[in-house]
Amino acid sequence: MVRSEAKIAADVADALVSRLFAVGLDLHRALESTSGTEPRAHLERAIEQLDHTIQMIRLAATGLEPPEDAPA
């Protein structure tokens, strides 16, 4: 059985999102145990970037365009 390109792309996107989500969870755990404003700010920015990347992958996998006001 031959899988369609769309199905393959969706599977790849799901795998990427799962891996990025796991990294995000690790960063959240690190954030909870981190003191100091500068390290916390770095972790918070990394978490925001992962969340944005996950959103971009999901949009690309579904063929949707991001909203006009979405962060770049």
N, CA, C, O and CB atoms as a CASP TS submission, in Angstrom:
PFRMAT TS
TARGET T0000
AUTHOR 0000-0000-0000
METHOD Language model
MODEL 1
PARENT N/A
ATOM      1  N   MET     1       0.843  -1.184   0.000  1.00  0.00           N
ATOM      2  CA  MET     1       0.000   0.000   0.000  1.00  0.00           C
ATOM      3  C   MET     1       0.888   1.247   0.000  1.00  0.00           C
ATOM      4  O   MET     1       1.799   1.359   0.820  1.00  0.00           O
ATOM      5  CB  MET     1      -0.959  -0.002   1.225  1.00  0.00           C
ATOM      6  N   VAL     2       0.633   2.155  -0.889  1.00  0.00           N
ATOM      7  CA  VAL     2       1.410   3.376  -1.018  1.00  0.00           C
ATOM      8  C   VAL     2       0.722   4.484  -0.234  1.00  0.00           C
ATOM      9  O   VAL     2      -0.464   4.758  -0.416  1.00  0.00           O
ATOM     10  CB  VAL     2       1.582   3.772  -2.505  1.00  0.00           C
ATOM     11  N   ARG     3       1.499   5.116   0.644  1.00  0.00           N
ATOM     12  CA  ARG     3       0.935   6.227   1.422  1.00  0.00           C
ATOM     13  C   ARG     3       1.035   7.512   0.618  1.00  0.00           C
ATOM     14  O   ARG     3       1.994   7.725  -0.124  1.00  0.00           O
ATOM     15  CB  ARG     3       1.664   6.382   2.787  1.00  0.00           C
ATOM     16  N   SER     4       0.063   8.339   0.770  1.00  0.00           N
ATOM     17  CA  SER     4       0.077   9.605   0.042  1.00  0.00           C
ATOM     18  C   SER     4       1.104  10.554   0.664  1.00  0.00           C
ATOM     19  O   SER     4       1.480  10.417   1.828  1.00  0.00           O
ATOM     20  CB  SER     4      -1.331  10.252   0.042  1.00  0.00           C
ATOM     21  N   GLU     5       1.540  11.508  -0.138  1.00  0.00           N
ATOM     22  CA  GLU     5       2.488  12.499   0.351  1.00  0.00           C
ATOM     23  C   GLU     5       1.909  13.279   1.520  1.00  0.00           C
ATOM     24  O   GLU     5       2.634  13.621   2.454  1.00  0.00           O
ATOM     25  CB  GLU     5       2.887  13.451  -0.767  1.00  0.00           C
ATOM     26  N   ALA     6       0.621  13.563   1.480  1.00  0.00           N
ATOM     27  CA  ALA     6      -0.019  14.310   2.563  1.00  0.00           C
ATOM     28  C   ALA     6       0.025  13.514   3.863  1.00  0.00           C
ATOM     29  O   ALA     6       0.265  14.076   4.932  1.00  0.00           O
ATOM     30  CB  ALA     6      -1.476  14.652   2.196  1.00  0.00           C
ATOM     31  N   LYS     7      -0.205  12.203   3.771  1.00  0.00           N
ATOM     32  CA  LYS     7      -0.175  11.361   4.968  1.00  0.00           C
ATOM     33  C   LYS     7       1.239  11.279   5.522  1.00  0.00           C
ATOM     34  O   LYS     7       1.431  11.324   6.737  1.00  0.00           O
ATOM     35  CB  LYS     7      -0.708   9.951   4.655  1.00  0.00           C
ATOM     36  N   ILE     8       2.218  11.161   4.656  1.00  0.00           N
ATOM     37  CA  ILE     8       3.615  11.118   5.098  1.00  0.00           C
ATOM     38  C   ILE     8       3.976  12.439   5.774  1.00  0.00           C
ATOM     39  O   ILE     8       4.600  12.444   6.836  1.00  0.00           O
ATOM     40  CB  ILE     8       4.571  10.838   3.899  1.00  0.00           C
ATOM     41  N   ALA     9       3.588  13.553   5.166  1.00  0.00           N
ATOM     42  CA  ALA     9       3.875  14.866   5.741  1.00  0.00           C
ATOM     43  C   ALA     9       3.212  15.017   7.110  1.00  0.00           C
ATOM     44  O   ALA     9       3.814  15.554   8.040  1.00  0.00           O
ATOM     45  CB  ALA     9       3.399  15.981   4.795  1.00  0.00           C
ATOM     46  N   ALA    10       1.978  14.544   7.230  1.00  0.00           N
ATOM     47  CA  ALA    10       1.278  14.624   8.515  1.00  0.00           C
ATOM     48  C   ALA    10       1.982  13.775   9.569  1.00  0.00           C
ATOM     49  O   ALA    10       2.110  14.194  10.719  1.00  0.00           O
ATOM     50  CB  ALA    10      -0.184  14.171   8.362  1.00  0.00           C
ATOM     51  N   ASP    11       2.437  12.588   9.185  1.00  0.00           N
ATOM     52  CA  ASP    11       3.150  11.720  10.130  1.00  0.00           C
ATOM     53  C   ASP    11       4.468  12.345  10.577  1.00  0.00           C
ATOM     54  O   ASP    11       4.820  12.288  11.756  1.00  0.00           O
ATOM     55  CB  ASP    11       3.413  10.349   9.499  1.00  0.00           C
ATOM     56  N   VAL    12       5.188  12.936   9.639  1.00  0.00           N
ATOM     57  CA  VAL    12       6.445  13.607   9.977  1.00  0.00           C
ATOM     58  C   VAL    12       6.165  14.784  10.908  1.00  0.00           C
ATOM     59  O   VAL    12       6.867  14.972  11.902  1.00  0.00           O
ATOM     60  CB  VAL    12       7.178  14.090   8.695  1.00  0.00           C
ATOM     61  N   ALA    13       5.149  15.568  10.592  1.00  0.00           N
ATOM     62  CA  ALA    13       4.788  16.705  11.433  1.00  0.00           C
ATOM     63  C   ALA    13       4.423  16.242  12.837  1.00  0.00           C
ATOM     64  O   ALA    13       4.837  16.861  13.817  1.00  0.00           O
ATOM     65  CB  ALA    13       3.622  17.485  10.813  1.00  0.00           C
ATOM     66  N   ASP    14       3.657  15.167  12.947  1.00  0.00           N
ATOM     67  CA  ASP    14       3.294  14.636  14.267  1.00  0.00           C
ATOM     68  C   ASP    14       4.525  14.218  15.052  1.00  0.00           C
ATOM     69  O   ASP    14       4.616  14.480  16.251  1.00  0.00           O
ATOM     70  CB  ASP    14       2.344  13.447  14.122  1.00  0.00           C
ATOM     71  N   ALA    15       5.464  13.576  14.392  1.00  0.00           N
ATOM     72  CA  ALA    15       6.691  13.138  15.066  1.00  0.00           C
ATOM     73  C   ALA    15       7.505  14.342  15.534  1.00  0.00           C
ATOM     74  O   ALA    15       8.023  14.347  16.651  1.00  0.00           O
ATOM     75  CB  ALA    15       7.541  12.255  14.128  1.00  0.00           C
ATOM     76  N   LEU    16       7.617  15.359  14.685  1.00  0.00           N
ATOM     77  CA  LEU    16       8.358  16.561  15.066  1.00  0.00           C
ATOM     78  C   LEU    16       7.689  17.280  16.233  1.00  0.00           C
ATOM     79  O   LEU    16       8.360  17.696  17.178  1.00  0.00           O
ATOM     80  CB  LEU    16       8.482  17.508  13.872  1.00  0.00           C
ATOM     81  N   VAL    17       6.380  17.423  16.166  1.00  0.00           N
ATOM     82  CA  VAL    17       5.653  18.095  17.238  1.00  0.00           C
ATOM     83  C   VAL    17       5.832  17.326  18.548  1.00  0.00           C
ATOM     84  O   VAL    17       6.020  17.939  19.598  1.00  0.00           O
ATOM     85  CB  VAL    17       4.148  18.226  16.883  1.00  0.00           C
ATOM     86  N   SER    18       5.779  16.024  18.503  1.00  0.00           N
ATOM     87  CA  SER    18       5.960  15.219  19.717  1.00  0.00           C
ATOM     88  C   SER    18       7.338  15.437  20.328  1.00  0.00           C
ATOM     89  O   SER    18       7.465  15.584  21.543  1.00  0.00           O
ATOM     90  CB  SER    18       5.759  13.733  19.407  1.00  0.00           C
ATOM     91  N   ARG    19       8.356  15.457  19.499  1.00  0.00           N
ATOM     92  CA  ARG    19       9.722  15.672  19.995  1.00  0.00           C
ATOM     93  C   ARG    19       9.882  17.078  20.570  1.00  0.00           C
ATOM     94  O   ARG    19      10.470  17.251  21.637  1.00  0.00           O
ATOM     95  CB  ARG    19      10.746  15.446  18.866  1.00  0.00           C
ATOM     96  N   LEU    20       9.361  18.072  19.868  1.00  0.00           N
ATOM     97  CA  LEU    20       9.459  19.448  20.365  1.00  0.00           C
ATOM     98  C   LEU    20       8.666  19.635  21.650  1.00  0.00           C
ATOM     99  O   LEU    20       9.095  20.361  22.546  1.00  0.00           O
ATOM    100  CB  LEU    20       8.967  20.431  19.307  1.00  0.00           C
ATOM    101  N   PHE    21       7.517  18.987  21.741  1.00  0.00           N
ATOM    102  CA  PHE    21       6.704  19.076  22.951  1.00  0.00           C
ATOM    103  C   PHE    21       7.464  18.478  24.132  1.00  0.00           C
ATOM    104  O   PHE    21       7.422  19.029  25.232  1.00  0.00           O
ATOM    105  CB  PHE    21       5.348  18.354  22.756  1.00  0.00           C
ATOM    106  N   ALA    22       8.154  17.367  23.922  1.00  0.00           N
ATOM    107  CA  ALA    22       8.940  16.739  24.985  1.00  0.00           C
ATOM    108  C   ALA    22      10.069  17.672  25.446  1.00  0.00           C
ATOM    109  O   ALA    22      10.337  17.784  26.642  1.00  0.00           O
ATOM    110  CB  ALA    22       9.523  15.389  24.499  1.00  0.00           C
ATOM    111  N   VAL    23      10.718  18.330  24.502  1.00  0.00           N
ATOM    112  CA  VAL    23      11.763  19.293  24.863  1.00  0.00           C
ATOM    113  C   VAL    23      11.158  20.439  25.671  1.00  0.00           C
ATOM    114  O   VAL    23      11.745  20.890  26.655  1.00  0.00           O
ATOM    115  CB  VAL    23      12.470  19.840  23.593  1.00  0.00           C
ATOM    116  N   GLY    24       9.991  20.903  25.255  1.00  0.00           N
ATOM    117  CA  GLY    24       9.303  21.961  25.990  1.00  0.00           C
ATOM    118  C   GLY    24       8.993  21.567  27.417  1.00  0.00           C
ATOM    119  O   GLY    24       9.146  22.373  28.335  1.00  0.00           O
ATOM    120  N   LEU    25       8.555  20.327  27.611  1.00  0.00           N
ATOM    121  CA  LEU    25       8.294  19.851  28.968  1.00  0.00           C
ATOM    122  C   LEU    25       9.563  19.832  29.806  1.00  0.00           C
ATOM    123  O   LEU    25       9.540  20.197  30.981  1.00  0.00           O
ATOM    124  CB  LEU    25       7.677  18.459  28.930  1.00  0.00           C
ATOM    125  N   ASP    26      10.669  19.408  29.206  1.00  0.00           N
ATOM    126  CA  ASP    26      11.951  19.427  29.918  1.00  0.00           C
ATOM    127  C   ASP    26      12.333  20.854  30.296  1.00  0.00           C
ATOM    128  O   ASP    26      12.819  21.097  31.400  1.00  0.00           O
ATOM    129  CB  ASP    26      13.060  18.791  29.057  1.00  0.00           C
ATOM    130  N   LEU    27      12.115  21.793  29.385  1.00  0.00           N
ATOM    131  CA  LEU    27      12.427  23.188  29.692  1.00  0.00           C
ATOM    132  C   LEU    27      11.532  23.731  30.806  1.00  0.00           C
ATOM    133  O   LEU    27      11.997  24.492  31.654  1.00  0.00           O
ATOM    134  CB  LEU    27      12.279  24.050  28.438  1.00  0.00           C
ATOM    135  N   HIS    28      10.264  23.352  30.812  1.00  0.00           N
ATOM    136  CA  HIS    28       9.365  23.767  31.894  1.00  0.00           C
ATOM    137  C   HIS    28       9.863  23.243  33.232  1.00  0.00           C
ATOM    138  O   HIS    28       9.840  23.970  34.226  1.00  0.00           O
ATOM    139  CB  HIS    28       7.932  23.270  31.632  1.00  0.00           C
ATOM    140  N   ARG    29      10.316  21.984  33.272  1.00  0.00           N
ATOM    141  CA  ARG    29      10.865  21.421  34.517  1.00  0.00           C
ATOM    142  C   ARG    29      12.118  22.179  34.941  1.00  0.00           C
ATOM    143  O   ARG    29      12.304  22.454  36.126  1.00  0.00           O
ATOM    144  CB  ARG    29      11.188  19.919  34.342  1.00  0.00           C
ATOM    145  N   ALA    30      12.969  22.513  33.992  1.00  0.00           N
ATOM    146  CA  ALA    30      14.175  23.278  34.308  1.00  0.00           C
ATOM    147  C   ALA    30      13.813  24.667  34.833  1.00  0.00           C
ATOM    148  O   ALA    30      14.449  25.180  35.754  1.00  0.00           O
ATOM    149  CB  ALA    30      15.078  23.397  33.064  1.00  0.00           C
ATOM    150  N   LEU    31      12.789  25.264  34.239  1.00  0.00           N
ATOM    151  CA  LEU    31      12.356  26.591  34.667  1.00  0.00           C
ATOM    152  C   LEU    31      11.898  26.574  36.122  1.00  0.00           C
ATOM    153  O   LEU    31      12.182  27.503  36.877  1.00  0.00           O
ATOM    154  CB  LEU    31      11.228  27.102  33.765  1.00  0.00           C
ATOM    155  N   GLU    32      11.191  25.519  36.511  1.00  0.00           N
ATOM    156  CA  GLU    32      10.696  25.409  37.882  1.00  0.00           C
ATOM    157  C   GLU    32      11.824  25.339  38.903  1.00  0.00           C
ATOM    158  O   GLU    32      11.658  25.781  40.040  1.00  0.00           O
ATOM    159  CB  GLU    32       9.814  24.189  38.016  1.00  0.00           C
ATOM    160  N   SER    33      12.961  24.793  38.510  1.00  0.00           N
ATOM    161  CA  SER    33      14.064  24.624  39.452  1.00  0.00           C
ATOM    162  C   SER    33      15.168  25.664  39.268  1.00  0.00           C
ATOM    163  O   SER    33      16.241  25.542  39.858  1.00  0.00           O
ATOM    164  CB  SER    33      14.647  23.243  39.309  1.00  0.00           C
ATOM    165  N   THR    34      14.909  26.682  38.454  1.00  0.00           N
ATOM    166  CA  THR    34      15.915  27.694  38.169  1.00  0.00           C
ATOM    167  C   THR    34      15.617  28.974  38.939  1.00  0.00           C
ATOM    168  O   THR    34      14.479  29.439  38.999  1.00  0.00           O
ATOM    169  CB  THR    34      15.980  27.978  36.664  1.00  0.00           C
ATOM    170  N   SER    35      16.667  29.524  39.522  1.00  0.00           N
ATOM    171  CA  SER    35      16.520  30.833  40.154  1.00  0.00           C
ATOM    172  C   SER    35      17.354  31.829  39.355  1.00  0.00           C
ATOM    173  O   SER    35      18.213  31.440  38.563  1.00  0.00           O
ATOM    174  CB  SER    35      16.962  30.800  41.666  1.00  0.00           C
ATOM    175  N   GLY    36      17.103  33.071  39.563  1.00  0.00           N
ATOM    176  CA  GLY    36      17.809  34.108  38.812  1.00  0.00           C
ATOM    177  C   GLY    36      16.991  34.537  37.618  1.00  0.00           C
ATOM    178  O   GLY    36      16.473  33.707  36.872  1.00  0.00           O
ATOM    179  N   THR    37      16.880  35.830  37.444  1.00  0.00           N
ATOM    180  CA  THR    37      16.003  36.343  36.392  1.00  0.00           C
ATOM    181  C   THR    37      16.550  36.100  34.991  1.00  0.00           C
ATOM    182  O   THR    37      15.779  35.825  34.071  1.00  0.00           O
ATOM    183  CB  THR    37      15.776  37.817  36.592  1.00  0.00           C
ATOM    184  N   GLU    38      17.856  36.195  34.811  1.00  0.00           N
ATOM    185  CA  GLU    38      18.409  36.017  33.464  1.00  0.00           C
ATOM    186  C   GLU    38      18.253  34.581  32.955  1.00  0.00           C
ATOM    187  O   GLU    38      17.791  34.387  31.831  1.00  0.00           O
ATOM    188  CB  GLU    38      19.883  36.406  33.454  1.00  0.00           C
ATOM    189  N   PRO    39      18.627  33.563  33.756  1.00  0.00           N
ATOM    190  CA  PRO    39      18.417  32.192  33.263  1.00  0.00           C
ATOM    191  C   PRO    39      16.937  31.877  33.034  1.00  0.00           C
ATOM    192  O   PRO    39      16.588  31.195  32.071  1.00  0.00           O
ATOM    193  CB  PRO    39      19.006  31.185  34.251  1.00  0.00           C
ATOM    194  N   ARG    40      16.075  32.368  33.909  1.00  0.00           N
ATOM    195  CA  ARG    40      14.635  32.129  33.744  1.00  0.00           C
ATOM    196  C   ARG    40      14.138  32.782  32.457  1.00  0.00           C
ATOM    197  O   ARG    40      13.326  32.195  31.741  1.00  0.00           O
ATOM    198  CB  ARG    40      13.843  32.673  34.964  1.00  0.00           C
ATOM    199  N   ALA    41      14.615  33.982  32.158  1.00  0.00           N
ATOM    200  CA  ALA    41      14.193  34.680  30.937  1.00  0.00           C
ATOM    201  C   ALA    41      14.636  33.902  29.701  1.00  0.00           C
ATOM    202  O   ALA    41      13.892  33.811  28.724  1.00  0.00           O
ATOM    203  CB  ALA    41      14.770  36.117  30.901  1.00  0.00           C
ATOM    204  N   HIS    42      15.844  33.341  29.740  1.00  0.00           N
ATOM    205  CA  HIS    42      16.323  32.534  28.609  1.00  0.00           C
ATOM    206  C   HIS    42      15.441  31.304  28.408  1.00  0.00           C
ATOM    207  O   HIS    42      15.078  30.971  27.280  1.00  0.00           O
ATOM    208  CB  HIS    42      17.787  32.103  28.833  1.00  0.00           C
ATOM    209  N   LEU    43      15.100  30.634  29.504  1.00  0.00           N
ATOM    210  CA  LEU    43      14.244  29.448  29.402  1.00  0.00           C
ATOM    211  C   LEU    43      12.855  29.817  28.899  1.00  0.00           C
ATOM    212  O   LEU    43      12.288  29.108  28.068  1.00  0.00           O
ATOM    213  CB  LEU    43      14.139  28.743  30.761  1.00  0.00           C
ATOM    214  N   GLU    44      12.303  30.921  29.396  1.00  0.00           N
ATOM    215  CA  GLU    44      10.971  31.340  28.954  1.00  0.00           C
ATOM    216  C   GLU    44      10.962  31.663  27.461  1.00  0.00           C
ATOM    217  O   GLU    44      10.009  31.322  26.760  1.00  0.00           O
ATOM    218  CB  GLU    44      10.501  32.560  29.758  1.00  0.00           C
ATOM    219  N   ARG    45      12.018  32.321  26.969  1.00  0.00           N
ATOM    220  CA  ARG    45      12.100  32.617  25.531  1.00  0.00           C
ATOM    221  C   ARG    45      12.212  31.329  24.715  1.00  0.00           C
ATOM    222  O   ARG    45      11.593  31.201  23.659  1.00  0.00           O
ATOM    223  CB  ARG    45      13.305  33.536  25.236  1.00  0.00           C
ATOM    224  N   ALA    46      12.999  30.384  25.207  1.00  0.00           N
ATOM    225  CA  ALA    46      13.137  29.113  24.492  1.00  0.00           C
ATOM    226  C   ALA    46      11.800  28.384  24.428  1.00  0.00           C
ATOM    227  O   ALA    46      11.450  27.813  23.395  1.00  0.00           O
ATOM    228  CB  ALA    46      14.194  28.223  25.169  1.00  0.00           C
ATOM    229  N   ILE    47      11.062  28.401  25.518  1.00  0.00           N
ATOM    230  CA  ILE    47       9.744  27.762  25.550  1.00  0.00           C
ATOM    231  C   ILE    47       8.798  28.446  24.561  1.00  0.00           C
ATOM    232  O   ILE    47       8.068  27.772  23.833  1.00  0.00           O
ATOM    233  CB  ILE    47       9.152  27.807  26.981  1.00  0.00           C
ATOM    234  N   GLU    48       8.808  29.772  24.534  1.00  0.00           N
ATOM    235  CA  GLU    48       7.963  30.508  23.582  1.00  0.00           C
ATOM    236  C   GLU    48       8.330  30.167  22.144  1.00  0.00           C
ATOM    237  O   GLU    48       7.449  29.993  21.303  1.00  0.00           O
ATOM    238  CB  GLU    48       8.091  32.021  23.809  1.00  0.00           C
ATOM    239  N   GLN    49       9.623  30.072  21.859  1.00  0.00           N
ATOM    240  CA  GLN    49      10.058  29.738  20.507  1.00  0.00           C
ATOM    241  C   GLN    49       9.628  28.322  20.119  1.00  0.00           C
ATOM    242  O   GLN    49       9.217  28.088  18.983  1.00  0.00           O
ATOM    243  CB  GLN    49      11.577  29.876  20.392  1.00  0.00           C
ATOM    244  N   LEU    50       9.721  27.380  21.059  1.00  0.00           N
ATOM    245  CA  LEU    50       9.248  26.022  20.766  1.00  0.00           C
ATOM    246  C   LEU    50       7.755  26.004  20.504  1.00  0.00           C
ATOM    247  O   LEU    50       7.292  25.349  19.570  1.00  0.00           O
ATOM    248  CB  LEU    50       9.583  25.076  21.918  1.00  0.00           C
ATOM    249  N   ASP    51       6.995  26.724  21.327  1.00  0.00           N
ATOM    250  CA  ASP    51       5.539  26.783  21.121  1.00  0.00           C
ATOM    251  C   ASP    51       5.214  27.349  19.737  1.00  0.00           C
ATOM    252  O   ASP    51       4.335  26.841  19.040  1.00  0.00           O
ATOM    253  CB  ASP    51       4.868  27.647  22.221  1.00  0.00           C
ATOM    254  N   HIS    52       5.926  28.396  19.353  1.00  0.00           N
ATOM    255  CA  HIS    52       5.698  29.005  18.030  1.00  0.00           C
ATOM    256  C   HIS    52       6.086  28.024  16.922  1.00  0.00           C
ATOM    257  O   HIS    52       5.378  27.911  15.921  1.00  0.00           O
ATOM    258  CB  HIS    52       6.508  30.327  17.884  1.00  0.00           C
ATOM    259  N   THR    53       7.190  27.325  17.091  1.00  0.00           N
ATOM    260  CA  THR    53       7.636  26.358  16.089  1.00  0.00           C
ATOM    261  C   THR    53       6.625  25.232  15.932  1.00  0.00           C
ATOM    262  O   THR    53       6.336  24.805  14.814  1.00  0.00           O
ATOM    263  CB  THR    53       9.004  25.787  16.468  1.00  0.00           C
ATOM    264  N   ILE    54       6.086  24.750  17.047  1.00  0.00           N
ATOM    265  CA  ILE    54       5.057  23.708  16.995  1.00  0.00           C
ATOM    266  C   ILE    54       3.846  24.214  16.230  1.00  0.00           C
ATOM    267  O   ILE    54       3.288  23.497  15.399  1.00  0.00           O
ATOM    268  CB  ILE    54       4.648  23.265  18.419  1.00  0.00           C
ATOM    269  N   GLN    55       3.439  25.447  16.506  1.00  0.00           N
ATOM    270  CA  GLN    55       2.290  26.021  15.790  1.00  0.00           C
ATOM    271  C   GLN    55       2.572  26.100  14.291  1.00  0.00           C
ATOM    272  O   GLN    55       1.698  25.793  13.480  1.00  0.00           O
ATOM    273  CB  GLN    55       1.955  27.426  16.341  1.00  0.00           C
ATOM    274  N   MET    56       3.784  26.507  13.919  1.00  0.00           N
ATOM    275  CA  MET    56       4.137  26.612  12.504  1.00  0.00           C
ATOM    276  C   MET    56       4.117  25.242  11.825  1.00  0.00           C
ATOM    277  O   MET    56       3.649  25.119  10.692  1.00  0.00           O
ATOM    278  CB  MET    56       5.519  27.256  12.349  1.00  0.00           C
ATOM    279  N   ILE    57       4.616  24.224  12.502  1.00  0.00           N
ATOM    280  CA  ILE    57       4.609  22.871  11.928  1.00  0.00           C
ATOM    281  C   ILE    57       3.180  22.395  11.728  1.00  0.00           C
ATOM    282  O   ILE    57       2.848  21.834  10.684  1.00  0.00           O
ATOM    283  CB  ILE    57       5.380  21.884  12.835  1.00  0.00           C
ATOM    284  N   ARG    58       2.337  22.616  12.722  1.00  0.00           N
ATOM    285  CA  ARG    58       0.936  22.188  12.592  1.00  0.00           C
ATOM    286  C   ARG    58       0.247  22.908  11.443  1.00  0.00           C
ATOM    287  O   ARG    58      -0.503  22.292  10.685  1.00  0.00           O
ATOM    288  CB  ARG    58       0.172  22.443  13.899  1.00  0.00           C
ATOM    289  N   LEU    59       0.493  24.198  11.310  1.00  0.00           N
ATOM    290  CA  LEU    59      -0.114  24.951  10.209  1.00  0.00           C
ATOM    291  C   LEU    59       0.397  24.459   8.863  1.00  0.00           C
ATOM    292  O   LEU    59      -0.374  24.319   7.913  1.00  0.00           O
ATOM    293  CB  LEU    59       0.172  26.448  10.362  1.00  0.00           C
ATOM    294  N   ALA    60       1.702  24.196   8.783  1.00  0.00           N
ATOM    295  CA  ALA    60       2.272  23.713   7.524  1.00  0.00           C
ATOM    296  C   ALA    60       1.713  22.342   7.162  1.00  0.00           C
ATOM    297  O   ALA    60       1.460  22.062   5.990  1.00  0.00           O
ATOM    298  CB  ALA    60       3.801  23.649   7.618  1.00  0.00           C
ATOM    299  N   ALA    61       1.522  21.497   8.152  1.00  0.00           N
ATOM    300  CA  ALA    61       1.016  20.148   7.898  1.00  0.00           C
ATOM    301  C   ALA    61      -0.432  20.165   7.427  1.00  0.00           C
ATOM    302  O   ALA    61      -0.857  19.289   6.674  1.00  0.00           O
ATOM    303  CB  ALA    61       1.138  19.297   9.151  1.00  0.00           C
ATOM    304  N   THR    62      -1.186  21.166   7.874  1.00  0.00           N
ATOM    305  CA  THR    62      -2.585  21.243   7.470  1.00  0.00           C
ATOM    306  C   THR    62      -2.790  22.147   6.267  1.00  0.00           C
ATOM    307  O   THR    62      -3.895  22.243   5.735  1.00  0.00           O
ATOM    308  CB  THR    62      -3.428  21.731   8.619  1.00  0.00           C
ATOM    309  N   GLY    63      -1.713  22.817   5.835  1.00  0.00           N
ATOM    310  CA  GLY    63      -1.810  23.690   4.676  1.00  0.00           C
ATOM    311  C   GLY    63      -2.464  25.022   4.962  1.00  0.00           C
ATOM    312  O   GLY    63      -2.877  25.723   4.038  1.00  0.00           O
ATOM    313  N   LEU    64      -2.566  25.383   6.238  1.00  0.00           N
ATOM    314  CA  LEU    64      -3.179  26.656   6.601  1.00  0.00           C
ATOM    315  C   LEU    64      -2.124  27.747   6.693  1.00  0.00           C
ATOM    316  O   LEU    64      -0.943  27.468   6.899  1.00  0.00           O
ATOM    317  CB  LEU    64      -3.936  26.533   7.931  1.00  0.00           C
ATOM    318  N   GLU    65      -2.552  28.967   6.542  1.00  0.00           N
ATOM    319  CA  GLU    65      -1.665  30.112   6.692  1.00  0.00           C
ATOM    320  C   GLU    65      -1.781  30.627   8.118  1.00  0.00           C
ATOM    321  O   GLU    65      -2.867  30.597   8.698  1.00  0.00           O
ATOM    322  CB  GLU    65      -2.004  31.229   5.664  1.00  0.00           C
ATOM    323  N   PRO    66      -0.656  31.109   8.704  1.00  0.00           N
ATOM    324  CA  PRO    66      -0.741  31.692  10.047  1.00  0.00           C
ATOM    325  C   PRO    66      -1.527  32.991  10.016  1.00  0.00           C
ATOM    326  O   PRO    66      -1.591  33.652   8.979  1.00  0.00           O
ATOM    327  CB  PRO    66       0.662  31.938  10.625  1.00  0.00           C
ATOM    328  N   PRO    67      -2.128  33.364  11.146  1.00  0.00           N
ATOM    329  CA  PRO    67      -2.846  34.621  11.196  1.00  0.00           C
ATOM    330  C   PRO    67      -1.886  35.792  10.963  1.00  0.00           C
ATOM    331  O   PRO    67      -0.685  35.684  11.210  1.00  0.00           O
ATOM    332  CB  PRO    67      -3.569  34.772  12.543  1.00  0.00           C
ATOM    333  N   GLU    68      -2.437  36.903  10.487  1.00  0.00           N
ATOM    334  CA  GLU    68      -1.625  38.096  10.197  1.00  0.00           C
ATOM    335  C   GLU    68      -0.841  38.570  11.414  1.00  0.00           C
ATOM    336  O   GLU    68       0.294  39.025  11.271  1.00  0.00           O
ATOM    337  CB  GLU    68      -2.514  39.226   9.696  1.00  0.00           C
ATOM    338  N   ASP    69      -1.428  38.471  12.625  1.00  0.00           N
ATOM    339  CA  ASP    69      -0.787  38.986  13.823  1.00  0.00           C
ATOM    340  C   ASP    69       0.086  37.942  14.533  1.00  0.00           C
ATOM    341  O   ASP    69       0.537  38.179  15.654  1.00  0.00           O
ATOM    342  CB  ASP    69      -1.836  39.498  14.772  1.00  0.00           C
ATOM    343  N   ALA    70       0.324  36.803  13.898  1.00  0.00           N
ATOM    344  CA  ALA    70       1.158  35.762  14.508  1.00  0.00           C
ATOM    345  C   ALA    70       2.598  36.244  14.580  1.00  0.00           C
ATOM    346  O   ALA    70       3.096  36.890  13.657  1.00  0.00           O
ATOM    347  CB  ALA    70       1.068  34.432  13.709  1.00  0.00           C
ATOM    348  N   PRO    71       3.279  35.914  15.716  1.00  0.00           N
ATOM    349  CA  PRO    71       4.690  36.328  15.825  1.00  0.00           C
ATOM    350  C   PRO    71       5.548  35.602  14.796  1.00  0.00           C
ATOM    351  O   PRO    71       5.276  34.455  14.442  1.00  0.00           O
ATOM    352  CB  PRO    71       5.231  36.053  17.247  1.00  0.00           C
ATOM    353  N   ALA    72       6.574  36.276  14.326  1.00  0.00           N
ATOM    354  CA  ALA    72       7.462  35.688  13.311  1.00  0.00           C
ATOM    355  C   ALA    72       8.562  34.880  13.939  1.00  0.00           C
ATOM    356  O   ALA    72       9.396  34.318  13.230  1.00  0.00           O
ATOM    357  CB  ALA    72       8.065  36.765  12.437  1.00  0.00           C
TER
END
